[in-house]
Amino acid sequence: MLELQNVSKLVGAETHIADVSLRLERGSLNVLLGPTLSGKTSLMRLMAGLDRPTAGRILVDGADVTGTPVQKRNVAMVYQQFINYPAMTVYENIASPLRVAGVDAATIDKEVKRAAELLRLTPYLARTPLNLSGGQQQRTALARAIVKKASLVLLDEPLANLDYKLREELRAELPKLFAETGAVFVYATTEPHEALLLGGNTATLSQGRVTQFGPTVEVFRKPVDLLTARTFSDPPLNTIALVKRGGSFVMEGDSGVALPVPLSLAAIPDGPYTVAFQPHHLSLSPRDGGAAVRAKVTASEITGSESYVHLGFADARWVMLAHGIRRFEPDETVEIFIDTRHLLVFGPDGRAASTFPLAA
Amino acid sequence: MTDATASREAAGALPPGSALPDAPLNQGGGIRAGEDRVARAMRRRGDESRFWWLVPTLYIVFLLLPIYWLINMSFKTNQEIIGGMTLFPHEPTLRNYRIIFSDPSWYWGYLNSITYVLINMVVSVAVALPAAYAFSRYRFLGDKHLFFWLLTNRMAPPAVFALPFFQLYSAFGLIDTHIAVALAHCLFNVPLAVWILEGFMSGVPKEIDETAYIDGYSFPRFFVKIFMPLIASGIGVAAFFCFMFSWVELLLARTLTTVNAKPIAAVMTRTVSASGMDWGLLAAAGVLTLIPGALVIWFVRNYIAKGFALGRV
C-alpha cells in the first residue's frame, strides 16, 4: 500500500504538486490522468523517491519512506522515452536490477528468459537496445520492470511514443503482466479513453492537484467538478452557461433553449449553472429525451466511420460525435439534439450540482 | 427539413473516400520526379568540372609538403642537407635515428615527455569526469559562470603562469619532476576536458541515471558500469586533447624541468654544437615527435569532429 499525505512539491516559486493525498492499495491499478504539465510525472517522481516532497509524507505499508533514497525503495519505473542502457545487450538490460540485487546467475537466467518470453523479446536478447525498434525498446524497459518484482510499478505514459497498433496490443497486456505480482500499479496518461480502457482507479490531475480519485467509471460518469469533467473528456467537453428556472435550464434573455432538469437534480436551487455534455451525447436525429437546438457548423472532421462536427452555439464551441460520414459546409445551420439524460450540471464555483447538499 | 439536411444526406451517401485516394498518389509522383530532376542537374554540374581534383590535390600537397620535407631530411646526411636541394635522400642513412635511440640524453627526452603527458592525461580526465557530471546534471548557484570561467583559463598564455609556478613548485620541491609538469598542464587541460565531457554527458538522457538508481545502482557503481561506457568516446576524445596539448606545450615543461624530467622539445634545442647545426638529427627527432600524436589520432579519428565541437553535436 502506498499512501501520500498532503504531499506538495515546489520548485523555486513554482508549485508542481499541491497538497496531494492519495491511498493506493496493493494489487490495484491506478491511472493518473491529466493533460501535459498537470503534474503526472512530478507526482510519479515523488512516489518513486526520485524527488523529495517539499511538504507532506509518503508511506509504504504504513512505514514513512519520505526521505528514503530511491535505491532503497522497491520501485520499478518505465518512462515515455525508451530508456535502456545502450551499452548493454537486451539480456543484460533486463537482468540489471537482479544483478545489482545479487541474485544468483541461474535465477537471473530463468527470470530474464521468462520476462523475455512474456514480452516476445527472446529473439533479440543478444542485441543492444539501439538496434531494436521503438516497440521492442519499450518492451525491454517493461521487461526490466517486471523481473524486479517491485512493490510499486510506475509507468509514465509508456505507450505514448509507440505506433497505434502496438499501443493497443501492449495496453491490453500490461495490467495482466503486473497483476500477478500484487504490486501497486500506477499508470500515467493524457488520454481519457486510455484510462477507461485500463479501468481500475483514476486520479484526475489538474495543475498539480488531484481533482478526484475513485473507480475510473465513476470518475468518468460522476465528476465532482467541472475541472475533472474537462480533464476526463476528449474531444473537449461541451459546456453552456444556463439558468435554472423551475423544471428547466434556460438561456438568459432567450427562450430558444430549454433543457429539462434531470430528476435527480430537481431539488437544486434556481440560479446560474454550467451545463455540460459529452460529444457523443449530441446527435443529428431525435432520440428519447433529446432537446433540439439549432447550431452553426464551423468545421467537420471525418475519422473513419465517425465524424467530429465542430459547432458554434451562441458563445459556446461544441463538438459533436456523429456516426457515419457526415460532411457539412462551414456556416451551415443544423438542427442537433442534446441527450438530456446525461447532462452534467455544475454550480458557479465549478462543483457538481449532484454533490450539493439537498435542500431540506 | 432544410437544405442543409438534404446536402448532409447527399454527403453521407457518398461512398467513403471515393475521390480522395488519387490525390496523394499524384502528389508523391510529382515529388519523386522533382527529386530526380535535381539529382540529375547536380550530377551534370559535377561531370562538367574536369578540374575537380585540382583543389584537393593542392590542399594535400601544401599540407604534406613540410612533413615530407622533414622525413626526407631525417634520412639525409648533413652534407647533403647543406649542399643543395634534393627531392629525396641520395645517400640514405639511418645515422640520425641511431643517435637518438642510442644516446640516453635523447631517448630519455622522449620517455620524460611521454611520462608526464600520460600522468597529465590520467589526472585531467579523472578530475574532469566528476566535474563534468556535476555541470551536466545539477543546477547550483553560479554554475554557468563557473563553467565559463573554466574556459577562460585556456585563454591566458601559459607564460603568465610560468613564474608563479616556478616559485610554487620550488617551494614544494617539485621542480624537475614529471608530476610537476603534469600538474602544470592540468591548468589548461582540465577545463578543456570538462567542457568536452560535459557535452558528451549532456547527450545522455537524465532518465538513464534515474533508471539505474531505481534498479538499485549506487552512484559509484552506476557511474562506472552504466555511465562511463556511454561516454566512452567522449573520454577518448578528452584524453586525446589532453595528450595533444600536453605533448606540444614547451614553455611550462621547460621552465619546470632541468635534467631528470627534461622534455624532448627542450632536448631538441641542444643540437647546436661546435661543428655547427646537426640538421639531420634535428629532423629525425622531429619525425619521432610526430609519431605519438599520429598514433593517438588514429584511435579517436571517428570522434575528433565531435570533440572539436566539445561534444555538442
Interface residues (C-beta under 8 A of the other chain):
Chain A: A48 L50 P69 V70 Q71 V75 A76 M77 Y79 Q81 I83 N84 Y85 P86 A87 M88 S96 P97 V100 A101 A141 R144 K148 L284 G324 I325 R326 R327 F328 E329 E332 T333 V334 E335
Chain B: T2 A4 T5 S7 R8 A11 G12 L14 P16 P205 E207 I208 E210 T211 A212 Y213 I214 D215 G216 Y217 S218 R221 I226 P229 L230 A232
